[in-house]
């Protein structure tokens, strides 16, 4: 099966990007953003981080649509040369693989703490990986369809839970808005890099789009959906717990959801519903990340996608088992976020300029000949 012959429409591309971004940040972003700003304006840092991600995603989409039907792994040698393209492709593969392992490791630790206490982590990890692998063997269209199925209920449940949390929200916890100045907001921008990592999926998703000229619209819409959710999560969490209360908790959103109940409903307490929703989102984020790494290996070395999926499994499992506790897992998340900034921040815009310059030089030399 030639996976590059598969085609998805623009809404499915939007959904893939959104699912890639909506991962571990749902639970961890409020603490990370509050800890970096130490002010109630942490949600403004999330807004800024989202806008910067849109700028970076636009550059990636513009670069990708210059080479329709080709992934980043296939066209980057034309921009950086064979050696430079090979190194950059390897870095992207490692990044996607690290991101996939981080999602699974986070899922295993959170589910072991809240849902499956006493269950060996290797059991949870193995089931999660093999179900994802079964999905990825079907190609990008299968991933897009399951993402299409899971995103709407995920967004709906999150919005309902956030709406219910208003009953414990206190306005004085988030006021005055902007009172801490701009410097603290700028200081918090970097902390959002992990939560918004995922827009780089457009670098290979564009190759599968039936209308690649709409890749810019797809990535902007794909970033806007999680951006709105993230802003609401951080704003309402700080409003419920205060800045210090948010910083002191590992997963503050969980504490917000656990702090209220509605007797008489099917779900009187909602933390289990939140966790199920979050695990579905982690699953789609993991499959997109791991698919991106496997696709890169297949393109780089001329092997089948199915073979590359299985070849990367040992490396994935080793990376999953590296973080031994929450602190080390947080350090891994910081590393992935920083790597995303270096690989996909301003660099795609530079690559776009290099690509345009090379094309003009080739056109000029051709006309002179």
N, C-alpha and C positions, 0 to 999 in steps of 0.2 A: 504494500500500500504506500503510495506516494502522498505523504501528509500535506505537502505543499500544494496539492491540487484541491484540497478542501477549501470551502468558501463560507464565510460568515458575513451577515449583514452588519450595518453600523450599530444598531441597538445591542446586538450581541457583543460587539467590540467594547461598547460602553460598559456593559455588565461585567465583562472579564476584567477590565481595568479597575472598576469599583470593587469587585470581589478580591482582587489582588491587594488593594490598599486596606480594605476593612478586615484586618486580622487581629493581631495581639494588641494593637493600640486601643481597642475598645475598653480593655480592662486597665491598661497601664498608663495611658496617655495623661489622665488627670494628675496622677502623682508626679510623673516626669515633668510635665509642663509647670506645675505649681512649684516643684523643687528648684527649677531653673530660674524662675522669675521671683518667687517669694512674695508675690502680690496677687490680689484678686483678678488682675488683668491677664492672667495666664491664658484665658480664652482668646484674647486679642493676639497673643503669640501664635495660637493655632490658626487664626485667620491669616496672619502674615505667612506662616509656613505653608498654608494651602495655596495662597497666591503665588508664592515662589515656586511651588510644585507645578502649578499651572504654567508658569513661564518656562520651567525646565521641560515639562511634558510637551509644550508647544514646539520647542526646539527639536525634541526627539521625533515628534510626528512629522514636522517639516522635512527633517533629514530622511526619515523612512519612506515618505511618499515620493521622494525623488528616485527611489529604486523600487518600483512596484513589483510585486511577486517575489521579492527577495528579502530575506531576514537580515538583521544586523550582521550576522555571522558571514553572510554571503557577499554583502556589498562593502563592508568595512575595509577589505584589502584594496579596493579601488580608491579609497580615501586616504588611508594611512600607509599603503604599500603592503606587500605580502607579510613581511616580518612584523611590522607594527600592528597590522590587522590580526595576525595570529595571537600576539600577546594580549591585545585588547579583548579578543574573543574569549581567551582563556580566563581573563579576569572577570568577564561577565558571567561565564559558566560557573566559576567559583562563587561569585556573588549570589546567583540564583540558587545554587546548591546550599550555601550557608543560610540564605533566607528560608528555604524550605525546611532545613533542619531546625532552625530557630522556632518556626511555627509549630512543628511537631513536639519539640522539647517543651515549649510553653504549655501546649495542650496537655501533655502528659503530667506535668507538675501541677497545673491547676485542677485538672480532673481528679488526680490522686489526692489532692487536698480537700476538695469539696464534694466530689461525687463517688469516687471509687477508692476510698481509703482502704489500704491493705492489699489492693490488687497490684501484683508486680508490674512495674512500669513497662517492662519489655513486652508484656502481653498487650497492653493498650497501644504501644507504639507499633508493634507488628501488625495488628489488625488495621490500624489507621493507614499504615503505609501500603499494605496489600490491597485494601479497598481502593485507595487512590491510584495505585498502579493499574488495577483492572480498568479504571475509568480512563487513564491516560493512554492506554494501548489503543483505545478507540479514536484518538486524535483530538485535535482542537475543537472539532464540532461537538464531540461528546462532552468535553469540558464546558463549552459554551452553553450547552443545553442544561446541564445540571446546575450551572451558575444561574441561568435564567430561572430555573425552578426554585432555587434557594434564596436569591437576593430579595425578592418582594416580601416574603414572610419575615425575613431577618430585619429588614428596614421597618416593617409594620410593628413587629414585636418590640423593637428598640424604642420606637417613637411612643408606643403605648406605655412602656415602662418609664420612660423619661417624663411623660405627661403625669403619670401617677406619682412620681417623685416630687412634683411641685408642692405637695402637701407638707413636705418637710423643708422646703426651700425658704431661705431667709434673705431678703434683699440687702440687708445691712452687711451680709457677708461678702457681697460683690461690689459694694459701693465704697468710695466714688470711682466710677469708671474712668480710667485714664489718669487717676490721681497719682500714680507712682511714676509717671513720666514715660518717655519713649524708650529710654535706655534699657529698662528692665524687660520691655517687650522685645526689643532687638536681641537681648541676651537669651531670651527663651526660644528664639527661632530655630536654633540648632537642635533643641530637644525634640522638635516635632519631626525630624528627618526620618526616624524609624517608622513612626505612625503613617507617614505619607509615602514611604517607599512602596513601590508597586506600579507607579505610572510608567516605569521603564518597560513594562510588558508591551507597550505600544511598539517597541523596536522590533518585535517579531510578530505581533498580532496584525500589524498593517499588511504584512505579506499574505495574510489569509482573508483580508477584507475584499468583498466583491466590488467595493468602490473605495479604493485607497485614498482618493482625493478628500474624503471626509474624515481622515484620521485625526486631524486637528480638532474637529468638533467632537469626535469620539473621546479623545483623551481629556478634553476640557470637561465634558459632561461626566466622564468617568471619575474625575477628581472632585467635582462639585458635590456629588452625592455623599461620599464619605466625609468631605470637608464640613458640610452642614451638620452631619451626625456628630462628628468629633467636637465641633464648637458647642453644640447643645450638651453633650456629655460633660465636657470640662466646665462649662458655665453652671450647669445644674449641680454637679458634684461639689464644686467649691461653695455654691450657695447653700448646700445642705450641710457640708462638713466643716466649712471654713478652710482657709489656706493651710494652717498648721495641721488640722485634722486630715486633710487630703494628703499632705506630705508624709504623715506618720503611718499611713496604711499602704500595704503592698498593692492591693487591688481595691482602690477606694470606691469604684462604681458598685462592686459587690456589696460593700457595706451600706451604701445608699439604698440599694434594692432590698437588702435584708432588714433595714430599719423601719419598714412599714409593712402592714398586712391588711387585707380586706376580707373580713370574715364572710362566709356564705358563698364565695365564688369557688369555681373548680380549683383554682390556684389561690390559696389564701396567702401563701408566701411565694415570692417570684424569683428567688435566686436560681432555682433549678431551671426555670424557663429561660432565664438569661444565659445560663451556662450552655444549655442545649443550642440556643441560637448562636452563641459565640463559637461553639465547636463546629457547627455547620459552616460558619464563615472561615474559621481556621482551615477547614478541609479544602474549601475552594481556593483559598490563598496558597495553601501548600501545593495543590495540584498544578496551579498555574506556574508557580516558581519552579517546581521540579520538572515540569514539561519544558520550560524555557531552558533549563540547564541541559536536559537530555537532547533537545532539539539542537542546541549549540554543539554538543559532542557529535551528533549525527552529521551535521553540516561540515564540521571542521575536519573530520576524519573519514567522511564518505561511507558511513555505516548506516544501517537501518535504525529507525527511531526505536523500535522494539528492543533491539540489542543494546542501544545506549541507555534505555530505561533501566535495564537489568545490570548493566556495567557500573552504573553510578550508585547502586544500592548499598554496597559495602561502605563507600565513602560517606553516604548520607547517614548511615547508622552510627559510624564513628563520630561524626559531627554532632549528632543528636545526643550521644552519651557524654560528650566533653563537659558540658556544664553540670557540676555536681550539686549546686544549690541555687537558690534564687539570686544571690549576689553575683555569681558567675554567669548566670543566665542574663542578668541585666547588663553585664559587661559585654557579653556577646551581642546583645541588642544594640549597644552603643557602637560597637565595631561595625555592625551591618549598616547602621544609620550613617556613620561617617564615610563608609565605603560608597554608599549611595550618593552622597554629596560629591565625592571625588569623581566617580564614574559617570554620573548622570546629571550633575548640577549644571554648570556652565559649559562643560565639555561638548555636549551635542551641538550647541550653537557654534562653537569653534569648528567642529567637524563639518557643520553645514556650510560655513564660509569657505573652508578648504575645498569642499566638494564643488561649490559654485565656481571658485577660482580655477580649479583644475579643468572644469568643463569649458570655461571661457578660453583658457589657454589652448586646449585641444581644438576648439572651434577656430581659434585664430590661426594656429599652426596648419590646420586643414585648409583654411581659405588661402593661406600664403602658398601652400603647395599647389 
